[in-house]
Amino acid sequence: MKRTTNIQEKAKSIFLRNGGILRAKEAIDAGIHPRTLYQLLDIGAIVRLCRGIYRLASLEQLGNPDFISVSKRVPDSVICLISALAFYDITTQIPHEIHIAIERESRSPRIKYPPVRIFKFKGKAFTEGVQNNRIDGYSVHIYSPEKTLADCFKYRNKIGMDTVIEALKLYSERKKVKVNELIYYSKICRVEKVMRPYLESII
């Protein structure tokens, strides 16, 4: 019994060294036996955030567990569009799914929970404007507000032009307007002609 307790304590210390959250594969690679992982789950020492992602139960409750779960499941993804707008508080939309961007040639991940909507970006449209934001102590890739707005104009037919215009208006009211960055990303997303009249209205 004591040996089992020691093994579990060692496993919990491995979780702590890794920020309290591990994918099942990461846990096993770090030396935690699958049996120990299930024992920790059974006794309530860890909780399952989503399939294959576990977190120490003793840590404070996460403010945004869905972002963290998705970022862990798809580490090369970037939070985008309405999910990014909501993070920056420049939309009144309530996201019912997490919008993520992945590289166009990448294989789409299968995630049952949380609900995820995948968008495939290519080249600079995928790599530019990525920010590493700290959420509950964890690093999450999210496009900058300016890149997000350009993306929204690009996908205006999918998310609705009303949502895009509202986001630009709230951005101009709540953020420091970075005109050069907005123009730069509009060119990358090939929506400069579409965006320019709206940008002129807030300059």
Contacts in CASP RR format, 6 or more apart in sequence:
PFRMAT RR
TARGET T0000
AUTHOR 0000-0000-0000
METHOD contacts of the structure
MODEL  1
MKRTTNIQEKAKSIFLRNGGILRAKEAIDAGIHPRTLYQLLDIGAIVRLC
RGIYRLASLEQLGNPDFISVSKRVPDSVICLISALAFYDITTQIPHEIHI
AIERESRSPRIKYPPVRIFKFKGKAFTEGVQNNRIDGYSVHIYSPEKTLA
DCFKYRNKIGMDTVIEALKLYSERKKVKVNELIYYSKICRVEKVMRPYLE
SII
4 39 0 8 1.000
7 33 0 8 1.000
7 36 0 8 1.000
8 36 0 8 1.000
8 39 0 8 1.000
8 40 0 8 1.000
8 43 0 8 1.000
8 45 0 8 1.000
11 27 0 8 1.000
11 32 0 8 1.000
11 36 0 8 1.000
11 37 0 8 1.000
11 40 0 8 1.000
12 40 0 8 1.000
12 45 0 8 1.000
12 46 0 8 1.000
12 56 0 8 1.000
14 22 0 8 1.000
14 27 0 8 1.000
14 30 0 8 1.000
14 31 0 8 1.000
14 32 0 8 1.000
15 21 0 8 1.000
15 22 0 8 1.000
15 27 0 8 1.000
15 46 0 8 1.000
15 54 0 8 1.000
15 55 0 8 1.000
15 56 0 8 1.000
16 56 0 8 1.000
18 26 0 8 1.000
18 30 0 8 1.000
19 137 0 8 1.000
19 138 0 8 1.000
20 55 0 8 1.000
20 56 0 8 1.000
20 59 0 8 1.000
21 49 0 8 1.000
21 53 0 8 1.000
21 54 0 8 1.000
21 55 0 8 1.000
21 56 0 8 1.000
21 68 0 8 1.000
21 72 0 8 1.000
21 138 0 8 1.000
22 30 0 8 1.000
22 32 0 8 1.000
22 53 0 8 1.000
22 54 0 8 1.000
22 55 0 8 1.000
23 52 0 8 1.000
23 53 0 8 1.000
23 54 0 8 1.000
23 72 0 8 1.000
23 73 0 8 1.000
24 34 0 8 1.000
24 37 0 8 1.000
24 52 0 8 1.000
24 53 0 8 1.000
24 54 0 8 1.000
27 37 0 8 1.000
27 54 0 8 1.000
28 34 0 8 1.000
28 37 0 8 1.000
37 46 0 8 1.000
37 54 0 8 1.000
40 46 0 8 1.000
40 54 0 8 1.000
41 47 0 8 1.000
41 48 0 8 1.000
41 54 0 8 1.000
44 57 0 8 1.000
45 56 0 8 1.000
45 57 0 8 1.000
45 58 0 8 1.000
46 54 0 8 1.000
46 55 0 8 1.000
46 56 0 8 1.000
46 57 0 8 1.000
47 54 0 8 1.000
47 55 0 8 1.000
47 57 0 8 1.000
48 54 0 8 1.000
49 55 0 8 1.000
49 62 0 8 1.000
49 65 0 8 1.000
49 68 0 8 1.000
49 69 0 8 1.000
49 72 0 8 1.000
50 69 0 8 1.000
50 73 0 8 1.000
50 111 0 8 1.000
50 112 0 8 1.000
50 113 0 8 1.000
50 114 0 8 1.000
51 73 0 8 1.000
51 111 0 8 1.000
51 112 0 8 1.000
51 113 0 8 1.000
52 73 0 8 1.000
53 69 0 8 1.000
53 72 0 8 1.000
53 73 0 8 1.000
55 62 0 8 1.000
60 136 0 8 1.000
62 68 0 8 1.000
62 136 0 8 1.000
63 135 0 8 1.000
63 136 0 8 1.000
64 135 0 8 1.000
64 136 0 8 1.000
66 98 0 8 1.000
66 114 0 8 1.000
67 79 0 8 1.000
67 83 0 8 1.000
67 87 0 8 1.000
67 98 0 8 1.000
67 135 0 8 1.000
67 140 0 8 1.000
68 135 0 8 1.000
68 136 0 8 1.000
68 138 0 8 1.000
68 140 0 8 1.000
69 114 0 8 1.000
70 77 0 8 1.000
70 79 0 8 1.000
70 98 0 8 1.000
70 100 0 8 1.000
70 111 0 8 1.000
70 114 0 8 1.000
70 116 0 8 1.000
71 77 0 8 1.000
71 79 0 8 1.000
71 138 0 8 1.000
71 139 0 8 1.000
71 140 0 8 1.000
71 141 0 8 1.000
73 109 0 8 1.000
73 111 0 8 1.000
74 100 0 8 1.000
74 102 0 8 1.000
74 109 0 8 1.000
74 111 0 8 1.000
76 102 0 8 1.000
76 103 0 8 1.000
76 106 0 8 1.000
77 100 0 8 1.000
77 101 0 8 1.000
77 102 0 8 1.000
77 109 0 8 1.000
77 141 0 8 1.000
78 100 0 8 1.000
78 101 0 8 1.000
78 102 0 8 1.000
78 126 0 8 1.000
78 130 0 8 1.000
78 141 0 8 1.000
78 142 0 8 1.000
78 143 0 8 1.000
79 87 0 8 1.000
79 98 0 8 1.000
79 99 0 8 1.000
79 100 0 8 1.000
79 101 0 8 1.000
79 140 0 8 1.000
79 141 0 8 1.000
79 142 0 8 1.000
79 143 0 8 1.000
80 99 0 8 1.000
80 100 0 8 1.000
80 101 0 8 1.000
80 119 0 8 1.000
80 121 0 8 1.000
80 142 0 8 1.000
80 143 0 8 1.000
80 148 0 8 1.000
80 151 0 8 1.000
81 99 0 8 1.000
81 101 0 8 1.000
81 119 0 8 1.000
81 148 0 8 1.000
81 151 0 8 1.000
81 152 0 8 1.000
81 155 0 8 1.000
81 159 0 8 1.000
82 91 0 8 1.000
82 93 0 8 1.000
82 95 0 8 1.000
82 99 0 8 1.000
82 152 0 8 1.000
82 159 0 8 1.000
82 163 0 8 1.000
83 95 0 8 1.000
83 97 0 8 1.000
83 98 0 8 1.000
83 99 0 8 1.000
83 100 0 8 1.000
84 99 0 8 1.000
84 142 0 8 1.000
84 143 0 8 1.000
84 145 0 8 1.000
84 148 0 8 1.000
84 151 0 8 1.000
85 91 0 8 1.000
85 93 0 8 1.000
85 148 0 8 1.000
85 152 0 8 1.000
85 163 0 8 1.000
85 167 0 8 1.000
86 93 0 8 1.000
86 94 0 8 1.000
86 95 0 8 1.000
87 133 0 8 1.000
87 142 0 8 1.000
88 145 0 8 1.000
88 148 0 8 1.000
88 171 0 8 1.000
88 175 0 8 1.000
89 170 0 8 1.000
89 174 0 8 1.000
90 145 0 8 1.000
90 167 0 8 1.000
90 170 0 8 1.000
90 171 0 8 1.000
90 174 0 8 1.000
90 175 0 8 1.000
91 163 0 8 1.000
91 166 0 8 1.000
91 167 0 8 1.000
91 170 0 8 1.000
92 166 0 8 1.000
92 170 0 8 1.000
93 163 0 8 1.000
96 115 0 8 1.000
97 114 0 8 1.000
97 115 0 8 1.000
97 116 0 8 1.000
97 117 0 8 1.000
98 114 0 8 1.000
98 115 0 8 1.000
98 116 0 8 1.000
98 117 0 8 1.000
99 116 0 8 1.000
99 117 0 8 1.000
99 119 0 8 1.000
100 116 0 8 1.000
100 117 0 8 1.000
100 118 0 8 1.000
100 119 0 8 1.000
101 118 0 8 1.000
101 119 0 8 1.000
101 120 0 8 1.000
101 121 0 8 1.000
101 126 0 8 1.000
101 143 0 8 1.000
101 151 0 8 1.000
102 108 0 8 1.000
102 109 0 8 1.000
102 118 0 8 1.000
102 119 0 8 1.000
102 120 0 8 1.000
102 121 0 8 1.000
102 126 0 8 1.000
103 120 0 8 1.000
103 121 0 8 1.000
103 122 0 8 1.000
103 123 0 8 1.000
103 126 0 8 1.000
104 120 0 8 1.000
104 121 0 8 1.000
104 122 0 8 1.000
104 123 0 8 1.000
104 126 0 8 1.000
106 120 0 8 1.000
108 118 0 8 1.000
108 120 0 8 1.000
109 116 0 8 1.000
109 118 0 8 1.000
119 155 0 8 1.000
124 188 0 8 1.000
125 151 0 8 1.000
125 154 0 8 1.000
125 188 0 8 1.000
125 189 0 8 1.000
128 147 0 8 1.000
128 185 0 8 1.000
128 188 0 8 1.000
129 143 0 8 1.000
129 144 0 8 1.000
129 146 0 8 1.000
129 147 0 8 1.000
129 185 0 8 1.000
130 141 0 8 1.000
130 142 0 8 1.000
130 143 0 8 1.000
130 144 0 8 1.000
130 147 0 8 1.000
131 141 0 8 1.000
131 142 0 8 1.000
131 143 0 8 1.000
131 144 0 8 1.000
132 139 0 8 1.000
132 140 0 8 1.000
132 141 0 8 1.000
133 139 0 8 1.000
133 140 0 8 1.000
133 141 0 8 1.000
133 142 0 8 1.000
134 140 0 8 1.000
143 151 0 8 1.000
144 181 0 8 1.000
145 171 0 8 1.000
145 175 0 8 1.000
146 178 0 8 1.000
146 181 0 8 1.000
146 182 0 8 1.000
146 184 0 8 1.000
146 185 0 8 1.000
147 181 0 8 1.000
147 185 0 8 1.000
148 167 0 8 1.000
149 164 0 8 1.000
149 167 0 8 1.000
149 168 0 8 1.000
149 171 0 8 1.000
149 182 0 8 1.000
149 185 0 8 1.000
149 195 0 8 1.000
150 182 0 8 1.000
150 185 0 8 1.000
150 186 0 8 1.000
150 188 0 8 1.000
150 189 0 8 1.000
150 191 0 8 1.000
150 195 0 8 1.000
151 185 0 8 1.000
151 189 0 8 1.000
152 159 0 8 1.000
152 163 0 8 1.000
152 164 0 8 1.000
152 167 0 8 1.000
153 164 0 8 1.000
153 186 0 8 1.000
153 189 0 8 1.000
153 191 0 8 1.000
153 194 0 8 1.000
153 195 0 8 1.000
154 189 0 8 1.000
154 190 0 8 1.000
154 191 0 8 1.000
156 164 0 8 1.000
156 194 0 8 1.000
165 198 0 8 1.000
168 198 0 8 1.000
168 202 0 8 1.000
169 202 0 8 1.000
171 177 0 8 1.000
171 202 0 8 1.000
172 202 0 8 1.000
177 202 0 8 1.000
177 203 0 8 1.000
179 199 0 8 1.000
179 203 0 8 1.000
182 195 0 8 1.000
182 199 0 8 1.000
183 192 0 8 1.000
183 195 0 8 1.000
183 196 0 8 1.000
183 199 0 8 1.000
186 192 0 8 1.000
186 194 0 8 1.000
186 195 0 8 1.000
186 196 0 8 1.000
186 199 0 8 1.000
END
